[in-house]
Amino acid sequence: MPQIIRPTDSEARTLARNLLAQARHGVLAVIDPDTGTPYAARIAIGQSPEGQPLTLISELAQHTRALHADPTCALLVGEPGPKGDPLTHPRLTLLARAEFVTRDSDLHAHLARHYLTTHPKSQLYIGFADFSFALFHPTGAHLNGGFGKAFRLTTADLTP
Amino acid sequence: MPQIIRPTDSEARTLARNLLAQARHGVLAVIDPDTGTPYAARIAIGQSPEGQPLTLISELAQHTRALHADPTCALLVGEPGPKGDPLTHPRLTLLARAEFVTRDSDLHAHLARHYLTTHPKSQLYIGFADFSFALFHPTGAHLNGGFGKAFRLTTADLTP
């Protein structure tokens, strides 16, 4: 789809914030520490009570090892529905740095309480010793609002 | 989801090949040439008549610029359906090198004829001067067949 960059407007900002707020899963792009090449994995996405994007991931996953080696990453959110052309469905590529949260901390407990309301099935594994939260600190974003509707967003655009 | 790597069996190979053969879109992970950091974008995915994965992308897109600068990439295929836990839905991370196909070539015409049967809506833009095919040459793959079902596949595993 052609990506002529449009001037960011309030509609684009609202769309981007909604895509982040509503995300329950997405695709993480990282650098594989073994090869130095790009790697992609589907991960769960949630939000802190304050609205910051986060994930709950296992230390056993390749992408978790990658984030420990280099926390610079991208996160694609905005899943196409079962109907219509998936490439016209709005999506956001968040550019971010991941920060792991110590499991035995007040912050972990704070995040876990909220996460269980948005991801009730995570009750099955949230207590496993290899699972922890990683918060995403945005550094920018690319919004694709559909055919020909591309925007470059700043971190200020992403926060109300 | 924990990712203890299992020995590759024929079930895993079949699942991986089916995910690739059935993909109509997916998520591409590349290195952003402007920043040197990971970047992710949803792209259309098709197959050559011989079964090789490919995409039809615009020169105007950031991820296309990235592939020209460094063709090493990853491609996540296997989209979760509207029902069930999306993280238990099988998906494949293909590690690959992208090779662009010259628009004015017999290979382009050969790919276009088949692509239009799997992506009929691309008729709207396949003729645009900025759109071309890129073939993905696999170098390996990570298969996640659901909770605890992780496999590392070779290129031989991916081809019947």
Chai-1 contact restraints between the chains, C-beta under 6 A:
chainA,res_idxA,chainB,res_idxB,connection_type,confidence,min_distance_angstrom,max_distance_angstrom,comment,restraint_id
A,P2,B,S58,contact,1.0,0.0,6.0,A-B,restraint_1
A,P2,B,L60,contact,1.0,0.0,6.0,A-B,restraint_2
A,Q3,B,L60,contact,1.0,0.0,6.0,A-B,restraint_3
A,Q3,B,A61,contact,1.0,0.0,6.0,A-B,restraint_4
A,H25,B,P86,contact,1.0,0.0,6.0,A-B,restraint_5
A,V27,B,V27,contact,1.0,0.0,6.0,A-B,restraint_6
A,V27,B,A40,contact,1.0,0.0,6.0,A-B,restraint_7
A,V27,B,L76,contact,1.0,0.0,6.0,A-B,restraint_8
A,A29,B,A29,contact,1.0,0.0,6.0,A-B,restraint_9
A,A29,B,P38,contact,1.0,0.0,6.0,A-B,restraint_10
A,A29,B,A40,contact,1.0,0.0,6.0,A-B,restraint_11
A,V30,B,P38,contact,1.0,0.0,6.0,A-B,restraint_12
A,I31,B,P38,contact,1.0,0.0,6.0,A-B,restraint_13
A,T37,B,T72,contact,1.0,0.0,6.0,A-B,restraint_14
A,P38,B,A29,contact,1.0,0.0,6.0,A-B,restraint_15
A,P38,B,V30,contact,1.0,0.0,6.0,A-B,restraint_16
A,P38,B,I31,contact,1.0,0.0,6.0,A-B,restraint_17
A,P38,B,P38,contact,1.0,0.0,6.0,A-B,restraint_18
A,P38,B,C73,contact,1.0,0.0,6.0,A-B,restraint_19
A,P38,B,A74,contact,1.0,0.0,6.0,A-B,restraint_20
A,Y39,B,A74,contact,1.0,0.0,6.0,A-B,restraint_21
A,A40,B,V27,contact,1.0,0.0,6.0,A-B,restraint_22
A,A40,B,A29,contact,1.0,0.0,6.0,A-B,restraint_23
A,A40,B,A74,contact,1.0,0.0,6.0,A-B,restraint_24
A,A40,B,L76,contact,1.0,0.0,6.0,A-B,restraint_25
A,A40,B,T93,contact,1.0,0.0,6.0,A-B,restraint_26
A,R42,B,R91,contact,1.0,0.0,6.0,A-B,restraint_27
A,A44,B,L87,contact,1.0,0.0,6.0,A-B,restraint_28
A,S58,B,P2,contact,1.0,0.0,6.0,A-B,restraint_29
A,L60,B,P2,contact,1.0,0.0,6.0,A-B,restraint_30
A,L60,B,Q3,contact,1.0,0.0,6.0,A-B,restraint_31
A,A61,B,Q3,contact,1.0,0.0,6.0,A-B,restraint_32
A,T72,B,T37,contact,1.0,0.0,6.0,A-B,restraint_33
A,C73,B,P38,contact,1.0,0.0,6.0,A-B,restraint_34
A,A74,B,P38,contact,1.0,0.0,6.0,A-B,restraint_35
A,A74,B,Y39,contact,1.0,0.0,6.0,A-B,restraint_36
A,A74,B,A40,contact,1.0,0.0,6.0,A-B,restraint_37
A,L76,B,V27,contact,1.0,0.0,6.0,A-B,restraint_38
A,L76,B,A40,contact,1.0,0.0,6.0,A-B,restraint_39
A,P82,B,P82,contact,1.0,0.0,6.0,A-B,restraint_40
A,D85,B,K121,contact,1.0,0.0,6.0,A-B,restraint_41
A,P86,B,H25,contact,1.0,0.0,6.0,A-B,restraint_42
A,L87,B,A44,contact,1.0,0.0,6.0,A-B,restraint_43
A,R91,B,R42,contact,1.0,0.0,6.0,A-B,restraint_44
A,T93,B,A40,contact,1.0,0.0,6.0,A-B,restraint_45
A,K121,B,D85,contact,1.0,0.0,6.0,A-B,restraint_46
